[in-house]
Amino acid sequence: MSEAATDRAEAILAELAEMDLELARKAHGAAMAAEDPAELAGHIRNYQRMARSVRQTLAIKARLAEGRVRRLAERPRLAEPSPFGIKRRIRELNPAVCRVIDAFTEREDERESYRDDLVEAFCDLDATIDYTQVPLDAHVADVCHVLGLPAGLAARWRELPAGEGEDTS
């Protein structure tokens, strides 16, 4: 499964889990308020189904996250760290992720907050990863995921308007 597809699946599963949890809460509340034993039994069954659905959705989401971690761990590693590779990747990532930030946010203070988080993400880059072996689009998707930016925008970053001062040649 591609990174963009994984991001989309995780977002859908998170939304489903929230909806299922809301229904489980309503079913629980209805069960607690029920006076009639037959009505109570029906609400309990509904609650149990919804609770199972929440657990299953969260388990699937956890498996997707484990797969992401496993794929990241399997990326090619360098024998010796290359600070030049990291600098080059930051020069590629910065304008790409900033396009997503600009498309996602409306206010300048929001943009600045995301850009501050982006700088922190750059500080966390692993010096043992050979970034020349990691596709830029996959790396953009990973960084956007860490920042909480929408996977759909991250997948379309090349189509988004270039930022001020960005070299588009």
Disulfide bonds with the S-S distance in Angstrom:
none
